[in-house]
Amino acid sequence: MLKHIYLRIMSTKKTLRSKRPSECGGTWNAEKGVKREVAPGLVTPRGGQVRQHMRQQMRQQMKQQMKQQMRQQMKQQMKQQMKQLTGNQTDGHLANRAADRSADHESDGGGEEPPCGTDAHSCDRLQGGIPHVQACAPPTELTRVLAYASSQVIKSLHLRQHYINSKDYFMSLSLICNQLAAHRFEDRSFWNTLGERLTTLLRFEDVQKTMSVRWLALILNSFARVYVLNEPFLREASKYFRNCKEETLHTFDISQIANCFAKLNYGDATLFRHMEQQICERIDELSCQSISNICNAYSKLSLGSTTLYDHLIKAVTKNLQKFNEQEIANILNAYAKVGEKKHSHLFVNFLPHICEKIDLFKPVEMVMIANALSKCRLFSKTFFSLLGNYIWRNADRLEPSEWAILANVYASFNLRDLKFFYLIRKKVSDREHLLQHGNVAMLLHAFGKLHIRDEAFVINLVKRKKHIIGSLDSRNLTLFYVSLIKLNLSIPMEIFANLKLNISSKLHTFTDLALVSICYSSMFLSYFDMKLVSSILLLLNERRANSKSFAHQMHVTLFVLHSVYDFGEFSPKFLLCLHQLLSRAYQHIAQPNYYDINKSAIQKRISPFFPKSCLNVQAEVPVGPFVVDFLLTRRRPAARAAL
């Protein structure tokens, strides 16, 4: 039964392509010419190819059964129509017309397309309930076919065990699931029901004889493509894969399994260790697509060992010219996540190939490559020059989230290209709703780090996205807070108060570096909050924070506190905390290389104008630009209530 449903889906798609290609929309146009391998020698219909012998066999069986069903149905309909015609004394030519239509349907086994305006339900009855192809509205018709297919799959799951537990059933089920996922069929009830039933089936001991690894991997990838996480199903599938014999687990299957678990962000360390051993032993059998998928999966889930990455990088180096654009982007992105400097030669080897064929890369792939280079701190003047031209040519194809990543990349290399950031403003404005939480933080960080004070854009962005502040994690809260203070814009006070409230409530989730950055930025007069600063300092002292970056920022923070407040008014507990923090900071300051810290451009411009005779400025400490307002004001009275 499921074989016929799968072929019905494929015949519907084929008819829609041939009848009305202009009305098929992005679904068909995006698929045309694109091949996605689901198994060695088996390409999905997105490339227009399936194993010919399987399709021919399934078509023949479908035609025979469809003819039998349609003959019986047409006989019944003809009897009913003849009774109606006789009872109502209707003209006889209507009966002849009905007989002609039945002959047409029977001859080709699939039925002719109803003309525009024809009642679709009448066609459904002629096909025994299978939705018919209606050329007038391809997307709607395909949706009906997919919905029917899903309902039949659910019905089939409740059939007897001997029918379900068969090779043909699982093969057809996997191919139908693949088509449903390819067309974003996101009915959660269907996927959850399917997952529950398959979980039960995988617990049977004899399932190994009928369930092929390939079909189960394809079903899992269907779940991943529609982002349905069913943990019991994944756990049972993991056990099934671990119990498989090595000869039944092809390297392609390993890559598909890893890809599925990575998409769902579900790390099964036991399964991935089991697969890692086989990957290392059979590294030469991996295709380029498999290498790309494995690199991406292991790096995303942080489950790969150094040995695995070394084996994979050797395989990549051997086949450097064979990888396509998407695979290159995935591999570089994966090794950027690993973060080991010894892999930098991989980027160096790929860059000439990327620069030579840069126009063949899709915008999302170029964004991934640029982001990977920024993570590894590898700057190529040639690449970024070509990237700039590429961005201007393809500006309309970039999504707001991709603009945010590019802005962050430019900021990481201090590329203060005002024309580029004006283009970002133009493309992101009025599309802020498409930005994820992290994207907003990236944009603010980029504008703040490069001191691009585009007040209208930044304030508008913050106002439109202020509702996300409560759901930001500690990292993004830090970027929000520090960046807005760096830009020194007229931030609405309710937004700033909300930021401080969320920082205070999540204080223990911040890293030491994030806390000291917040504390350092809070030294700005307009945003100074002694209660927030004191709580951060007490927590940092409790954690015994100690690093070179901590020492520099803490030294400046304590110096500003000393310049503004009278320490004699502080409590003994807080004074002891300040003394211990200063002692740890001076452990680094006393080091010979402490003064290697480079002053920023704005610090270099400001420092010559300090009236050294009037201000108590320690000359050996590079004073940040956000401290200047404090130094030029009188000391405040101590905020006793805050401590």
MARVEXVEX-730759 format. One record per residue: y, x negated, z of N, C-alpha, C in turn; residue in three letters. Coordinates in steps of 0.02 Angstrom, whole numbers, plus 50000, padded with zeros to 5 digits. Layout:
# MARVEXVEX-730759
YXZYXZYXZAla...
***
This chain:
# MARVEXVEX-730759
499404995950000500005000050000500634995750000Met500654990650043501254986550047501374982549983Leu500844980849946500934977449882501374981549836Lys501224987949833501594992349787502324993049809His502424993149873503114993749898503514987449880Ile503194981649888503534975449870503714975349796Tyr503244977249754503374977349682503894982649664Leu503924987949703504444993049691505134990149703Arg505194986249756505834982949770506024978349713Ile505544974449689505694969649636505864973249570Met505514978749555505664982349493506344985649497Ser506534987949557507204990849566507734985649553Thr507644979749581508134974449571508174972449497Lys507604972049465507584970049394507944975249352Lys507824981649366508144986949328508894986949338Thr509114985849399509834985749413510164979949377Leu509824974349373510114968649337510194970249263Arg509694973349233509704974449161510124980449141Ser510134985749183510484991849165511234991249174Lys511444989249234512154988949249512324982449284Arg512324976849249512464970449282513164970149310Pro513634973749278514334973449302514424977149367Ser513964981849383514044985849443513614983349500Glu513244978049487512794975649538513164972049594Cys513764969849581514174966849632513934959949652Gly514174957849711514034951049734513304949649747Gly512914954949762512204953749778511844950449721Thr511924953449660511564950649603511904944349577Trp512564944449575512904938549548512774932449590Asn512734933449655512604927749700511894925149691Ala511434929649674510744927549667510604924149601Glu510994925749550510834923449483510834915849481Lys510294913049458510254905849450510114902049513Gly510014905549569509894902049632509164902549649Val508854896849662508144896749680508074894549752Lys507664898149788507524896149857506774895849866Arg506544889849881505824888849887505574891649952Glu505074896049949504764898650010504084895450022Val503844891749972503214887949979503154883449919Ala502764878049925502674873649867502384877549808Pro502754877649753502534881349694502704888649695Gly503014891049749503194898149754503934898649765Leu504284901449717505014902249721505164909649728Val505644911349771505794918349782506104921449721Thr506134928049718506444931349661507174929749653Pro507494926449700508184924449691508244919649632Arg507714916149616507714911949558507364915149500Gly507104921249508506784924849454506064923049443Gly505744919249490505054917049479504624918849539Gln504024921049527503504922049578502854919949545Val502354918549582501714916749553501494922149505Arg501394920149443501254925049391500594928649403Gln500094925049422499444928449430499464933649485His499844932349538499894937149592500274943449570Met500814942349533501214947949510500824952249461Arg500464949049415500084952949366499544957149399Gln499204954049446498674957649482498964963549520Gln499514962449554499824967749593500104973249548Met500384971349492500644976349445500084980849418Arg499524977849399498974981749372498714986749424Gln498634984449485498394988949537498894994549550Gln499534992749550500044997749562500055003049507Met500005000849443500025005449387499445010449391Lys498855007949406498275012349409498355017549464Gln498555015349523498625020149578499205024849567Gln499755022249539500335026549526500165031849474Met499795030049423499595034849372499185040449402Lys498715038649445498295043749476498705048449521Gln499145045549560499565049549604500015054249564Gln500325051349512500795055349473500445060849435Met499845059649410499475064849374499335070749421Arg499115069249481498975074649528499615078449546Gln500155074749558500775077949576501055082249519Gln501005079549459501275083149401500865089449388Met500205089149398499795095149389500005100649437Lys500125098649501500335103549550501025106449533Gln501475101949512502145104349494502125108949433Gln501705107049384501655111249324501385118149342Met500895118549386500635125049407501175129249440Lys501565126049485502095129649519502625132049470Gln502815127549424503335129449376503095135049330Gln502455134749309502195139949265502165146649302Met501995146549366501995152749404502695155649408Lys503195151149421503885153549426504125156249359Gln503945152649305504155154849239503845161549221Leu503205162449239502875168749224503155174449266Thr503285172949330503535178249373504245180349355Gly504665175749334505355177249319505475178649246Asn504935178149205504985179249132505515174649102Gln505475168349121505955163449097505745160949030Thr506225158248990506065155648924505555150148928Asp505105149848879504555145048880504745138048864Gly505345136848836505515129948818505645125648879His505785128748937505885124848998505235121549020Leu504685125149010504035122249028503875116448983Ala504035116948919503915111448873504335105348892Asn504965106548914505395101048934505095097448995Arg504835101449042504525098349101503925094249082Ala503525096749034502945093049012503135086648977Ala503685086748938503915080648905504125075348956Asp504475077349009504695072549060504105069649097Arg503595073849109503005071149143502645066149100Ser502635067149035502315062348991502685055748991Ala503355056048992503745049748994503595045849058Asp503575049249114503455045949178502765042749179His502285046149148501595043749151501475037849105Glu501855037349053501715032149003501875025149027Ser502435024249064502625017549084502445015949156Asp502195020749192501975019449260502535018649309Gly503145018349286503695017549334504195023049330Gly504185027049277504655032549271505295030449238Gly505615035049203506265033649173506815034749223Glu507395031949210507955032549255508275039449247Glu508425042949300508765049349294509475048349270Pro509745052649229510435051849206510925053049262Pro511545050849251512065051849301512145059249317Cys512175060749381512245067649401511595071049417Gly511025067949400510385070949415510255070749490Thr509935075849515509775076149586509255070749602Asp509435066249645508995060549661508365062849696Ala508415068349735507835070549773507275073049727His507475075949671506955078149624506565072249598Ser506905066649587506565060549564506105057949619Cys506325058449681505895056149736505245060049738Asp505285066449725504675070549727504195068549671Arg504485066749612504065064749557503695058349572Leu503985054049613503675047649629503315047749696Gln503185053649721502825054049784503225051449843Gly503875052149841504295050149897504605043349890Gly504405039349839504685032749830505375033449799Ile505905030749828506565031449800506585028849729Pro506905032549685506935030749615507565026749601His507565023049547508135018949528508655023449496Val509255023249522509805027049493510335022149471Gln510425021649406510845016449379511575017449395Ala511765023549415512475024949428512725021149489Cys512295020249539512515017149601511995012149625Ala511975006149596511455001249613511414999449686Pro511974997749720511904995749790511605001249834Pro511835007549823511575013149862510835014149849Thr510645013649785509945014649767509495009249797Glu509735003049796509344997649825509284998649900Leu509815000949932509785002350004509255007550020Thr509205012549978508705017749987508005014949980Arg507905010649931507255007649920507065003249980Val507544999450005507404995050063507254999250125Leu507635004650134507515008950192506825012050189Ala506635014150129505965017050120505425011750135Tyr505535005650110505055000250122504974998950196Ala505534998850233505494997550305505105003050341Ser505215009350320504865014950352504105014450339Ser503925012450278503215011850262502885005950300Gln503275000650311503014995050350502854997350421Val503325001150450503215003650518502605008150522Ile502525012450471501935016850469501285012750464Lys501315007550423500715003450413500504999850477Ser500984998350521500824994750582500384998850629Leu500365005450619499975009750663499295011650632His499135008450576498475009650546497935005950584Leu497325006850563496765003750599496794996150595Arg496494993050645496524985850651496224982250591Gln495674984750564495344981250509495764981350446His496214986350439496654986550380497234981650388Tyr497514981450447498094976950458497874969750459Ile497334968250492497124961350502496764958850439Asn497154958150384496884955750321497394951350286Ser497154946950243497594942150210498094945650164Lys497864950650126498304954150080498864957750117Asp498704960550174499204964250212499754959550236Tyr499564953850266500064949250292500474946150236Phe500164944850178500534942050122501074947050099Met500884953350090501354958450067501894959550119Ser501694959650183502184960750237502704955150237Leu502494949050229502964943350231503454943750172Ser503204945650113503644946050054504144951750061Leu503934957350089504394962950101504924960950152Ile504714957750206505194955550257505694950750227Cys505464946350183505914941650151506444945250110Asn506244950450074506724954350034507214958250079Gln506964961150132507404964750179507924960050209Leu507704954050228508174949250257508664946650205Ala508424945650144508864943050091509434947850076Ala509314954350086509834959350072510134962150136His510084958150189510414959550253510244966550279Arg509604968150280509384974450310509344973350385Phe509844975750422509934973850492509784979650540Glu509304983850522509094989250566508704986150625Asp509034985750683508734982350741508094985750763Arg508074992350759507464995750781506864993750739Ser506974992750673506424990550630506184983650651Phe506644978950658506444972050673506134971550742Trp506394975350790506104975150858505404978050859Asn505314983650824504644986650820504144981950786Thr504374978950731503944974250695503764968350740Leu504254965650776504134960050820503634961650875Gly503704967550904503244969650958502524970250932Glu502454973250873501784974150846501464967550826Arg501864963050796501604956550776501424952250837Leu501814953150891501654949550953500954951450978Thr500814957950974500144960350995499604957650949Thr499734957650883499224955250835499074947850845Leu499584943950861499484936750868499054934950929Leu498974939650974498564938351033497824939151021Arg497634942050963496924942650947496654935950925Phe496044934450946495744927950931495594927050857Glu495404932450823495214931850753495804931950705Asp496414932050730496994932250686497064925750646Val496784920250671496814913850635496464914250567Gln495974918750561495594919150499495974922750444Lys496424927250464496754931450414497504930050407Thr497824927850460498544926450458498664919350434Met498954918650375499114912050349499744909350383Ser499754902850394500344899650424500954900950381Val500864900750316501434901550270501754908450276Arg501334913650282501604920350285501954921550352Trp501664918850406501984919650471502654915950473Leu502674910050443503304906250440503834910150400Ala503624913450346504094917350306504354923450345Leu503914926550383504124932250425504624929850478Ile504474924250510504934921450560505614920050530Leu505624917250470506264915750438506644922050420Asn506284927450407506614933850395506974936250458Ser506654935450515506984937150579507604932750589Phe507544926450571508104921750581508694923450536Ala508544925650475509084927050426509504933150446Arg509204937750484509594943450508509774942650582Val509634936650610509824934850678509544939750730Tyr508904940950726508564945150776508114940550818Val508294939650881507914935250925507424939450966Leu506784938350953506254941750991505844936351024Asn506004934851086505704929151121504944929751129Glu504674935651148503934936051152503594934451086Pro503884936851030503604935450965503624927950950Phe504184924650966504244917450954503754913550997Leu503654915751058503184912151102502464912651075Arg502274918651053501594919451026501524915650960Glu502054915650919502024911850856501964904450870Ala502314902050922502264895050941501554893150960Ser501224897451000500524896151018500074896050957Lys500204900650911499804901050850499874894550810Tyr500484892050802500594885950763500274879950796Phe500314879650862500024873850898499264873850894Arg498964879650887498234880050883497964879350813Asn498414878950764498194878250694497904871250682Cys497434870850637497164864450618497694860650577Lys497684854150582498194850050548498184851150473Glu497594851950444497564852750371497854859350347Glu497904864350392498184870850372498934871050380Thr499224866050414499944865950426500274861250377Leu500534863950323500864859950271501544857650296His501784852150270502444849550290502994854550275Thr502914858250220503404863450204503424868750259Phe502834870650284502804875650338503154873050400Asp503064866650415503384863750474504144864350468Ile504414862850409505134863150400505394870350406Ser505004875150381505204882150386505184884650458Gln504674882550495504624884550566505204881550606Ile505344875250595505894871950630506564875350612Ala506644876950549507264880150526507364886950560Asn506824890750567506864897350599507074896750672Cys506744892450709506904891650780507624889150790Phe507854884950744508534882350749509044887850735Ala508914891950684509384897350668509464902150727Lys508924903450762508934907950819509124904350884Leu509244897750878509444893650936508944894250993Asn508314894250975507764894851023507364888451022Tyr507454884351074507114877951076506454878351113Gly505914876951078505244876651109505034869251108Asp505144865851163505034858651165504304856851150Ala503834860851175503124859351163502954859751090Thr503174864951056503044865750985503374860250944Leu503994858550961504354853550922504064846550932Phe503804845050991503454838651001502814838450960Arg502464844150958501844844550919501994843450845His502534846450820502704845650749502984838750735Met503334835850783503624829150773503094823950758Glu502544824450794501994819650782501744820150711Gln501664826150686501424827050617501944825050566Gln502574826150581503114824050535503104816550526Ile503054812850581503054805550577502444802950540Cys501874806250549501264803950515501274805550440Glu501614810950421501604813250351502294813250321Arg502694808350340503394808150319503464807650243Ile503004804350210503044803450137502894809950099Asp502614814850133502454821150100503034826050100Glu503564824550137504124829150144504534829450081Leu504724835550061505194836350005505904835550031Ser506384835249986507084834350006507314840350048Cys507124846350028507314852250066507014852150136Gln506394849950141506064849550207506394844450252Ser506574838750224506924833650264507584836450290Ile507944839750246508594842750266508504847850322Ser508014852350315507894857450366507684854450432Asn507254849450430507014846350492507574842550527Ile507974838850490508544835350520509014840250554Cys509164845650519509634850650545509354854050608Asn508714855750606508404859450662508364855150725Ala508104849150718508014844850777508674842750808Tyr509184841550766509834839650794510174845550827Ser510114851450798510434857350828510144859050896Lys509484858350903509154860050966509094854151013Leu509324848250990509294842051031508594840651056Ser508104841151011507404840151029507084834250995Leu507454830650954507164825050918507204818550957Gly506714814250945506694807750977507004802550929Ser507144796650956507404791250914506914789350859Thr506274789450876505754787850826505774792650767Thr505854799050782505884804050728506474802850683Leu507064801750712507664800850672507624794450630Tyr507304789350658507214783150619506754784350559Asp506214788050569505764789650513506124793850460His506514798750483506854803150436507384799450396Leu507744794950429508284791350393507994786650341Ile507394783950354507064779850303506864784150243Lys506624790150256506444794750202507054796750162Ala507614797750196508234799550161508474793850117Val508444787750144508684781850106508264780750043Thr507614782050047507184781149988507354785949932Lys507584791949950507704797249900508434799249896Asn508874794449903509584795749910509864799949853Leu509654798649792509924801949733509604808749720Gln509094810549757508724816749742508984822749781Lys509394821549831509624827149873510184830949838Phe510164837549844510704841549816511284841949866Asn511814845549847512424845549886512324848549956Glu511974854149959511864857450023511444853050070Gln510944849850043510514845550083510894839450109Glu511344836650069511754831050092512184833150150Ile512504838950144512944841450197512544842550261Ala511954845550256511544846850315511324840350349Asn511124835450309510874829150338511444825450373Ile512024824950342512584821450373512814825150436Leu512824831650434513014835550492512514834550549Asn511874833950532511354832950583511434826150616Ala511524820850577511584814250606512244813250643Tyr512744817150625513374816950663513264819850733Ala512834824850739512684827750805512284822850847Lys511854818950815511464813950852511934808850884Val512434806750846512974802750873512824795450885Gly512314792650854512164785550863512504781550808Glu512844776150827513234772150779512784768550730Lys512154767350749511714763550704511544767450640Lys511704774050640511574778150581512184778550535His512704774850550513314775350509513204773150437Ser512704768850425512584766550357512364772250312His512084777550342511894783450302512504786650271Leu513044787150309513664790050283513954785650229Phe513934779150241514214774350193513834774850126Val513174775750130512774776250069512894782750030Asn513024788050067513114794550034513824795450006Phe514324792150035515024793450016515164792249942Leu514934786849911515064786049839514784791849797Pro514204794149815513894799749779514314806149789His514564807149849514974813049864515634812749825Ile515954806949826516594806249792516514807049716Cys515954804849690515844805149618515744812349595Glu515404816449636515234823249616515554828349663Lys516164827149684516474831249736516574838449714Ile516694839649649516804846449625516174850649623Asp515594847449631514964851249632514824854149701Leu515174851749751515064854149819515444860649831Phe515124865049869515464871249889515954869749946Lys516464873949955516954872650009516634871850077Pro516144876050094515824875550159515464868850167Val515184866250113514844859850116515334854150125Glu515914854550093516424849350102516694849450173Met516764855350201517004855850270516494852750318Val515854853950306515334850950348515344843350344Met515434840650284515444833350275516054830350309Ile516634833450300517244830850332517174831150408Ala516894836450434516794837150506516314831950532Asn515784830450494515304825350514515634818550518Ala516054816950469516404810450470516864809950530Leu517194815450547517654815250605517274814350670Ser516684817350676516274816550736516054809250745Lys515924805950689515704798950692516274794050689Cys516884796550685517484792250681517444787450621Arg517214790050564517164786050503517684788550454Leu518204784750444518754786850400518704783150333Phe518714786950280518714784250212519344786750176Ser519794782150161520414784150128520284787450061Lys519794784750024519624787649958519364794749966Thr518914795750013518624802450023519164807450042Phe519584805750090520084810550114520624811850062Phe520754806950020521214808149964520924813249916Ser520274812349899519944817149855519864823949889Leu519744823849955519664830049992520314834149990Leu520884830749997521524834249995521624837849929Gly521464834449874521524837649808521024843349800Asn520424842349826519904847549823520134853849860Tyr520434852849918520654858549959521184862549922Ile521664859149891522184862849854521894866749795Trp521384863949763521084867449706520664873349728Arg520384873049789519924878249811520184881949873Asn520834882049881521124885049941520924892349950Ala520874896049896520714903149900519984904449919Asp519564899449916518854900249931518674898450003Arg519154896050040519034893950109519154899750157Leu518724900350207518784905450258519214902750316Glu519524907250356519934905050412519574900250459Pro518934901450472518564896950517518514889950487Ser518454889450421518414882950388519094879350389Glu519634883150384520304880150391520394877250461Trp520134880750512520194878250580519814871650589Ala519214871150560518824864950565519184859350529Ile519464860750470519824855550432520444853150471Leu520784857850503521364855950543521164851250599Ala520604852650630520344848350684520144841550658Asn519864841350597519674834950566520294830750553Val520814833750525521434830150512521744827550577Tyr521704831550630521984829450694521594823650723Ala520934823550715520524818150742520694811450711Ser520934811550648521134805350614521894804450612Phe522254808650651522984808350653523304808750584Asn523034813150542523314814250475523824819950479Leu524444818150490524974823250500525274825150433Arg524884828950394525094831150328525404838150335Asp526064838450336526414844750348526284849950294Leu526214847650231526064852350177525374855550187Lys524914851550210524244854150222524254859250278Phe524614857950332524634862650387525054868850370Phe525534868150325525884874050301525404878450261Tyr524964875250223524454879050185523984882650233Leu523804879450288523374882650338523724888850366Ile524364888050381524734893850407524724899650358Arg524824897950295524844903150242524184906650235Lys523624902950239522964905850227522674909250288Lys522894907350347522614910150409523014916150433Val523674916250419524094921750442523834928350416Ser523834933250461523594940050447522834940350439Asp522494934750449521754934750447521474931850513Arg521884932150565521684929250629521074932650658Glu520954938950638520384942650666519714939550644His519734935350592519114932150568518964925650606Leu519424923550649519334917350687518904918550749Leu518414914150759518024914350821518424910950877Gln518174911550938518534908650995518654901250986His518124897650966518184890450958518654888550902Gly518704892750850519154891350794519884891550816Asn520054896450858520744896950884520914890750925Val520454888750968520564882751008520644876550964Ala520244876050910520304870450864520994870150832Met521244875950809521894876150777522444874050825Leu522424876650886522934874850935522894867350952Leu522284864850958522194857650972522494853350917His522374855350854522624851450797523384851450796Ala523694857250803524424857750803524714854050863Phe524374854450921524624851150980524574843550976Gly524004841150953523904833850950524384830550901Lys524514833950845524954831150794525684833150804Leu525824836850858526504838950874526844842550816His526474847150787526754851450734526984857850768Ile527624858250782527904863750822528094869650778Arg527594872750748527704878750707527694884750754Asp528254885950786528284890850841528074897850818Glu528314900050760528164906850737527414907750728Ala527094902950697526374903550684525974903150748Phe526124898250791525724897250852525804903150900Val526424905350911526524910850958526204917250932Ile526254918450866525944924350837525174924050845Asn524904918050834524174917050842523954918450914Leu524334915750961524154916551032524214923851053Val524724927251029524814934351048524244938651020Lys524044937150958523524941150927522824939750956Arg522744933750984522084931951011522094931351087Lys522584934151120522624933451192522044936951228Lys521744941851195521194945551226520564941251234His520534935451200519924931351205519954926351262Ile520534925751294520614920651346520094921451401Ile519964927551421519484928751475518774926751459Gly518604926351395517924924651375517854917451350Ser518384913451356518354906451335517954902251385Leu517574897351359517224892751404517714887351426Asp517474882851469517924877851498518224873251446Ser517834871351396518094866851344518664870051305Arg518564876251283519074879551244519674881551286Asn519564883051350520124884351395520564878151401Leu520244872251406520624866051410521044864951347Thr520734865951289521104865051226521694869951222Leu521584876151241522114881151241522704878851284Phe522544877351346523054875851396523444869451378Tyr523074864051366523394857651353523804857851289Val523544861051236523884861151172524534865051175Ser524524870851209525134874851214525674871251253Leu525474867651305525974863951343526244858051303Ile525814854751265526044849251222526584851551174Lys526484857351145526964859851095527614862251126Leu527604863651192528214865551229528574871351194Asn528194876751182528474882651150528614887951202Leu528964893151181529134898651227528534903351233Ser528044901151271527434905051279527584911051325Ile527384917051307527464922751353527134921251420Pro527484922551474527254920551540526604924051560Met526504930251535525884933751554525274930251524Glu525364927251464524814923551432524674917151471Ile525214913651491525124907451528524814908851597Phe525034914451628524744916251693523994917851687Ala523814921151632523114922751620522704916451609Asn522984911551575522644905051565522514901751632Leu523024901351675522944898151740522434901851784Lys522444908451780521974912351819521254910951799Leu521134910451734520454909151709520244901951724Asn520714897251721520544890351738520354889851812Ile520734893151855520594892951927519924896151943Ser519764901651909519134905151924518524901351898Ser518614897151848518054893351818518104885851832Lys518474884051884518644877051896518034872551900Leu517494874851930516914870551941516504869551877His516664873051823516304872151760516624866951715Thr517214864451734517564859551692517304852451706Phe517324848351654517154841251663517724837651697Thr517594831651723518124827751755518694826351707Asp518514824551646519024822851596519464828951580Leu519154834851575519534840951562520004842451620Ala519764841651681520184843051740520784838451744Leu520674832051733521224827351737521724828451680Val521474830751622521924832251566522364838351582Ser522064843351614522454849251635522974847251686Ile522754843151733523214840851786523794836851757Cys523634832351711524144828151679524634832351640Tyr524374837351602524814841651563525244846051607Ser524994847751666525364852151711525974848751742Ser526074842451729526654838951755527294840851718Met527234845251669527824847751634528194852551680Phe528854851851685529254855651733529174863151724Leu529174865551662529174872751650528514875951669Ser527974872051672527314874951683526984872351746Tyr527354868751787527064865751846526864871151896Phe526244870351923525984875051973525634870852025Asp525954870052083525684865652134525004867952160Met524904874452162524264877052186523694875052140Lys523804875652074523294873752025523174866152027Leu523724862352029523664855052029523284852652092Val523464855352149523144853052212522394854852212Ser522214860752187521504862552185521114857952139Ser521424855852084521094851252037521004844352070Ile521534841952103521504835352134520984835152189Leu520944840452229520434840652282519724840652253Leu519624844252198518964844452167518784837752135Leu519274834452103519144827852073518964822752126Leu519304823052183519144818452237518454819852266Asn518284826152270517624828052296517074825452250Glu517194825652184516704823252136516704815652129Arg517204812352158517294805052152517364803052079Arg517794806752044517924805251973518194798251966Ala517964794851913518174787851905518024785651833Asn518554784451795518484781851727519154778951706Ser519154775351650519764772251626520294777551608Lys520074782751572520534788151554520774791751616Ser520314792751664520504795951727521034791851762Phe520954785351763521414780951799522114781551771Ala522184781351705522844781751674523184788351689His522834793851677523144800351685523264801951759Gln522804799651802522894800851873523484796951901Met523564790751877524124786651899524784790151884His524854792651823525464796051803525554802451844Val525004806151854525044812451892525294811151963Thr525004806251997525194804652065525904802052069Leu526104798152018526784795552016527294801252011Phe527134806151969527594811851961527624815952026Val527054816952058527054820552122527494816952173Leu527444810452174527844806452220528584806852203His528744807452139529444807752117529754814552132Ser529344819752135529604826552141529554829152213Val529024827252248528904830052315528964824652368Tyr529094826952428529094822652487528384822952516Asp528024817352512527324817252535527274818652610Phe527814817752646527794819052718527684826352734Gly527794830652686527694837852698526984840252683Glu526564835752654525884837752636525424837552697Phe524874841352693524384841452747523994834952749Ser523714832952807523324826752811522734826652762Pro522404832452753521834832752708522044831152636Lys522624833852615522854832652547523104825552539Phe523424822852591523654815952588523064811052582Leu522524812352620521924808152615521634808552545Leu521634814552516521384815452447521794811352398Cys522464811552403522894807752358522784800252366Leu522694798052429522584790852441521934788552409His521404792452415520764790552386520784790552310Gln521124795552281521194795752208521584789752183Leu522124788052218522534782352196522144775852203Leu521724775252254521324769152263520834768352205Ser520514773852185520044773352129520404771952064Arg521004774752056521384773451995521584766051991Ala521754763052048521974756052047521394751252036Tyr520784753552047520204749252029520204747751955Gln520424752551915520464751451842521114748051823His521644749851858522294746851841522294739351853Ile521904737151902521874729951918521474726051867Ala521094729551824520694725951774521144722851721Gln520954716951694521374713451645521494717451581Pro521004721551561521074725151498521364732151507Asn521614733751566521884740551577522464741951531Tyr522864736951517523474738051477523324738351403Tyr522684738851385522514739751314522664746851290Asp522824751251337522984758051318523604758051274Ile523544760851215524104760851167524584766551182Asn525214765051180525714770251188525734774651125Lys525874781051135525944785451077526614784151044Ser526704786750984527324785650947527914788550984Ala527824794351015528384797551050528564793651113Ile528044790751146528184786651206528594780451187Gln528414777451130528784771551108529514773251092Lys529624779251066530314781151049530734782851110Arg530394785551162530764787751221530904782151270Ile530414777751280530464772751334531094768451332Ser531364766351274531964762251276532584765751304Pro532564772351309533154776051331533134777751405Phe532614775351441532584776551513533124772351547Phe533554775451585534034771551626533674768551686Pro533424762451677532974759551727533314758351795Lys533964757551795534304756251858534384762551900Ser534344768451867534444774751903533804778451921Cys533264777051883532644780651894532114775951922Leu531694778751965531154774951995530544775351950Asn530564771751893530024771751844529644765251849Val528974765751856528574759651857528474757351785Gln528764751851767528794749651698528114748251668Ala527614746451710526974744451682526544750551662Glu526744756451682526364762451666526694766151608Val526354767051551526644770951496526744778151517Pro527354780251523527514787051547527464791951489Val527064797151498526964802051444527594806151431Gly527654809051373528244812851354528344819051396Pro527814821351430527874827551468528104826251539Phe528204819951555528434818051622529194817251622Val529484816451564530194814851559530624820051593Val530474826551582530884831751612530864831351688Asp530284829451716530234828651788530684822951813Phe530664817451778531024811451801531774812451799Leu532014816951756532734818051750532974823851793Leu532554826351838532764831851883532734829551955Thr533034833451998533024831852069532334833652098Arg532214830852156531584832252189531584839452216Arg531004842652210530934849352238530744848952311Arg530884854252349530594854552416529844855752411Pro529484853252460528744853852457528534861152460Ala528024862652420527764869552419527224870152472Ala527444871452535526964871552591526464877352583Arg526714882952557526274888752552525694887752504Ala525804883252456525294882152405524714877952431Ala524834874352485524314869752508523994872352573Leu
***
